[in-house]
Every structure is written in structure tokens, then in C-alpha cells.
Amino acid sequence: MKPLTPDALALGLISYVVFLFSTTCHEASHALAAKIGGDETAALGGQVTLNPIPHVQREPVGMVVVPLLGIVFGGAIIGWASAPFDPHWQYRYPRRAAWMALAGPAANFLLMIIAGLAIRAGVVAGVFQSPESVGFYGVVEAAQPGAWEGIAKVVSILFSLNLMLGIFNLFPVPPLDGYSVIGLFTSEETAHRLSDLRNTIGMYSMIALLVGWQAFSYIYRPIFLAAVNLLYPGLHYG
């Protein structure tokens, strides 16, 4: 357990706020895509909103308890959330369900791009500069001490966390979004079989999730470095 210093606590709280915002955008995008596709379940539950409260009320452990415990014990921000949907609608319209699943990671990638554009704008304006070495919390540095140091941390975490959420959720294993996204590239019959398989393995999906997390630990760093190198043409981090 790492010591909970004031600086570590401040960084942890910033990370939590970014996590809460990013997760809310992810789930609201699922809910909106489902509504557009004809499933009102999440919309009637108040999930089509950027207000985090309905999402927290649905998953208080995954959105509050576990992430804050991660901060207290000096670990990484981890957590989860979910948007309700009608399984009969999902089975009847597998392609619509696949678009619904894709909407969540797409929201994360959009937030990552916005953070990247903010970083580039800050570099051009002279308030940000490229760091000597990059990390999850240090994609960019403030050019001068002061308030911009805190803003640099926020956009760094927004960039890194949403890249991580987007990639991880696209892994094609249940219960992650990527498993349902497969339906965009298969026949309707195959999509139904995949849905039946997910229902069959049920409780064993946690094993698949752990396998996905292990695989993710190997691929995230190279993808992260590739994304950061795109931010700084002419520089190379590795």
C-alpha cells in the first residue's frame, strides 16, 4: 500500500472526477444509441443523461466504492457501470444492439481526441509543453508553474483513461462491449449464436474478463505510446 500523501490524494481525486465523467459519457452513449435503435429501457431509467447521479444510483459500488477504495489504497482507478437494456430487443435486433455496444467505447475515444486537441492547442499557445518522459498521469506538462499544472494533469488523465477504457471495452469477450460489437461483422444467425453462448457461459464470463484484462496489460502500453507520439510530431517516446 502506497502512502496517501496530500499530492497523491489530490491526484487520486482528480482521477476519480475524470473517471466519473468518462464513465457517465460511456453509459449515456449506450443508452442514447439503444433509444435510437428502439429500446427505451435505459431512457425510461433516466440513463440518457450526462448527470452522473442516475448512473451512480444504478452501480454505486462500481462507480463510487471501488474507485475510491483504489485511491485510498494507492492503486489504480478501477470501477464499472452499466446501462439497462431489453434482452429480447437485443436478440431481435443484433445489429442495433451491436451499435449500442459500440457507442460506449466510441464516446471514450471521442473524449480522448478532445483531450488530445486540447493538449495540442495548449502546446501551440505556449501553456503546455511535451514531457521528458510520458506516463498515464503525464502526457503533457505545464510550461510554467501555477494553475496550468493542474489543468495539465486533468487533460493527461482524460487522454490516458479514455484511451484505456475505449480499448479495454472493445475486447471481444463477455461481458465487455466488444463481444456484442462482433455482431456488426457477422450474419444475424451467427449473432444469435454468440448471444446464446454469452447466456450459456453466464457466471464464467468473469474468467473471460480476467483473461481479457491480462491480454490488455500487454497491448495497452504500445498503443498508448503510439497515441502519444501522434501528439508530438518529430518526437519519439518508447
C-alpha positions in Angstrom: 0.0 0.0 0.0 1.4 3.3 -1.1 1.4 6.2 1.5 -1.6 8.5 0.9 0.3 11.9 0.8 -1.6 15.1 0.0 -0.3 15.1 -3.5 -1.3 11.5 -4.0 -4.8 12.2 -2.6 -5.2 15.3 -4.9 -4.1 13.3 -7.9 -6.5 10.5 -6.9 -9.4 12.8 -6.6 -8.7 14.4 -10.0 -8.6 10.8 -11.4 -11.9 10.0 -9.8 -13.6 13.0 -11.2 -12.3 12.2 -14.7 -13.4 8.6 -14.2 -16.9 9.6 -13.1 -17.3 11.9 -16.1 -15.9 9.5 -18.6 -17.9 6.5 -17.3 -21.1 8.7 -17.4 -20.4 9.6 -21.0 -19.8 6.0 -21.8 -23.1 4.8 -20.3 -25.2 7.7 -21.6 -23.9 6.9 -25.1 -25.1 3.3 -24.7 -28.5 4.5 -23.5 -28.9 7.0 -26.3 -27.9 4.5 -29.0 -30.4 2.0 -27.6 -33.1 4.6 -27.6 -32.4 5.5 -31.2 -32.4 1.8 -32.0 -35.9 1.3 -30.5 -35.1 0.2 -26.9 -36.4 2.7 -24.4 -35.3 0.7 -21.3 -32.3 2.9 -20.4 -34.1 6.1 -21.4 -37.0 5.3 -19.1 -34.5 4.6 -16.3 -33.0 8.1 -16.8 -29.7 6.9 -18.2 -29.7 9.2 -21.3 -28.0 12.0 -19.3 -24.6 13.4 -18.5 -25.7 13.8 -14.9 -23.8 11.1 -13.1 -26.4 10.6 -10.3 -28.7 8.1 -12.2 -25.6 6.1 -13.3 -24.2 6.1 -9.7 -27.6 5.0 -8.3 -27.6 2.1 -10.7 -24.0 1.0 -9.9 -22.9 2.6 -6.6 -20.3 0.0 -5.8 -18.6 0.2 -9.3 -18.8 3.9 -9.6 -18.1 5.1 -6.1 -17.0 2.5 -3.6 -14.4 0.5 -5.6 -12.8 3.6 -7.3 -12.5 5.5 -4.0 -11.0 2.4 -2.3 -8.5 2.3 -5.1 -7.4 5.9 -4.3 -7.2 5.2 -0.5 -5.0 2.1 -1.0 -2.8 3.8 -3.6 -3.9 1.7 -6.5 -5.2 2.5 -10.0 -8.7 3.8 -10.6 -10.9 0.8 -11.4 -14.6 0.5 -11.5 -17.6 -0.3 -13.6 -21.1 0.8 -14.6 -23.9 -0.4 -16.8 -26.9 0.7 -18.8 -30.1 -1.4 -18.7 -31.5 -2.9 -22.0 -34.2 -5.3 -23.1 -32.6 -8.7 -23.9 -35.5 -9.5 -26.2 -34.7 -6.4 -28.2 -31.1 -7.3 -28.3 -31.8 -10.7 -29.6 -34.4 -9.5 -32.2 -32.1 -6.7 -33.5 -28.5 -7.9 -33.0 -27.1 -5.2 -35.3 -28.8 -2.4 -33.4 -27.5 -4.0 -30.2 -24.0 -4.0 -31.7 -24.2 -0.3 -32.5 -25.4 0.3 -28.9 -22.4 -1.6 -27.6 -20.0 0.3 -29.9 -21.4 3.7 -28.7 -19.8 3.4 -25.3 -16.2 2.9 -26.4 -16.8 5.5 -29.2 -17.6 8.1 -26.5 -14.3 7.3 -24.8 -12.3 7.7 -28.0 -14.1 11.0 -28.6 -13.1 12.3 -25.2 -9.5 11.1 -25.8 -9.5 13.1 -29.1 -10.9 16.2 -27.4 -8.1 15.9 -24.7 -5.5 15.5 -27.5 -6.8 18.6 -29.3 -6.7 20.5 -26.0 -3.1 19.4 -25.5 -2.0 20.4 -29.0 -3.8 23.8 -28.6 -2.0 24.3 -25.2 1.3 23.5 -26.8 0.8 26.0 -29.6 -0.4 28.6 -27.1 2.7 28.1 -25.0 0.9 27.0 -21.8 1.8 23.3 -22.3 5.0 21.5 -23.3 5.9 18.0 -24.1 7.2 16.0 -21.1 10.7 14.4 -20.9 9.0 11.1 -20.3 5.4 10.1 -20.6 3.1 8.2 -18.3 -0.6 7.7 -17.5 -0.6 11.0 -15.5 2.0 12.8 -17.5 1.0 13.1 -21.2 1.7 16.8 -21.1 3.4 19.3 -18.7 2.6 22.9 -17.9 5.2 25.3 -19.4 5.1 27.4 -16.2 4.3 26.6 -12.6 0.8 27.5 -11.5 -2.8 26.7 -12.3 -1.8 25.2 -15.7 -0.1 22.3 -13.8 -3.4 21.1 -12.5 -5.1 21.5 -15.9 -2.2 19.5 -17.5 -3.0 16.7 -15.1 -6.7 16.8 -15.9 -6.1 16.6 -19.7 -3.4 13.9 -19.3 -5.7 11.7 -17.3 -8.7 12.4 -19.6 -6.5 11.3 -22.6 -5.0 8.2 -20.9 -8.1 7.0 -19.1 -10.4 7.2 -22.1 -7.9 5.5 -24.3 -7.7 2.7 -21.8 -11.5 2.5 -21.4 -12.1 2.5 -25.1 -9.6 -0.2 -25.9 -10.4 -2.5 -23.0 -14.2 -2.4 -23.6 -13.6 -3.4 -27.2 -12.1 -6.7 -26.2 -14.3 -9.4 -27.8 -15.1 -11.2 -24.5 -18.3 -11.2 -22.5 -19.4 -9.1 -20.7 -17.4 -6.4 -22.5 -18.9 -4.3 -25.3 -16.5 -5.8 -27.9 -18.3 -9.1 -27.7 -21.6 -7.6 -28.9 -19.8 -5.4 -31.4 -18.9 -8.6 -33.3 -22.5 -8.7 -34.4 -21.7 -5.8 -36.9 -19.4 -8.2 -38.8 -21.4 -11.4 -38.8 -24.7 -12.7 -40.1 -27.8 -12.4 -37.9 -27.8 -16.1 -37.3 -24.2 -16.0 -36.0 -25.0 -13.0 -33.8 -27.8 -15.0 -32.3 -25.4 -17.9 -31.6 -23.0 -15.5 -29.9 -25.8 -14.2 -27.8 -26.8 -17.7 -26.8 -23.2 -18.5 -26.0 -22.9 -15.5 -23.7 -26.1 -16.5 -21.9 -24.7 -20.1 -21.6 -21.4 -19.2 -20.0 -23.1 -16.9 -17.6 -21.0 -16.8 -14.4 -17.9 -18.0 -16.3 -17.8 -14.6 -18.1 -15.7 -13.3 -15.1 -13.0 -15.8 -16.2 -13.1 -14.4 -19.7 -13.0 -10.9 -18.3 -9.8 -11.7 -16.3 -8.2 -13.2 -19.4 -9.1 -10.1 -21.3 -7.5 -7.9 -18.6 -4.3 -10.0 -18.8 -4.1 -9.6 -22.5 -4.9 -5.9 -22.2 -1.9 -5.4 -19.9 0.4 -6.4 -22.8 -1.1 -4.3 -25.6 -2.1 -1.0 -23.8 1.5 0.4 -23.4 2.4 0.1 -27.1 -0.9 1.7 -28.2 -0.6 4.4 -25.5 2.9 5.3 -26.8 1.7 5.3 -30.4 -1.1 7.7 -29.5 1.2 10.0 -27.5 3.7 10.0 -30.4 0.9 11.3 -32.6 0.6 14.3 -30.3 4.2 15.3 -30.7 5.3 15.1 -34.3 9.1 14.8 -34.5 9.4 13.4 -31.0 9.5 9.7 -30.1 8.6 8.1 -26.8 9.3 4.5 -26.3 
